[in-house]
Amino acid sequence: MYIKDLRIIQNREMCDVVIVDNAVYSFGFQLDNGIPIIPYYDDPEDEELYHLIPYLEILAEGDDVRIKNKEAFQLREMAKENTDEIEYFKK
């Protein structure tokens, strides 16, 4: 399991950077910078990234990609729900 950390990028502001990945945990350090997509392993017919273009164009018009990503994907809410479920089953 690999978790990407955008803090290693020194010449960009976090409000301008996104991570596109099929594994949400891979952008867990900067959850609001992440764009989840479906896997596309070894599929030459895959067009998932083409479908992402309109969303990336919307992000390019804004001041902070994290704001749009929070609205679009609600990953923090899902992470909290999963944490709550884990705590429930630990009891």
PyMOL commands that set and color helices and strands:
alter all, ss='L'
color gray80, all
select helices_A, chain A and resi 6-8+14-16+24-33+48-61+65-73+75-90
alter helices_A, ss='H'
color red, helices_A
select strands_A, chain A and resi 19-21+34-36
alter strands_A, ss='S'
color yellow, strands_A
deselect
rebuild
show_as cartoon
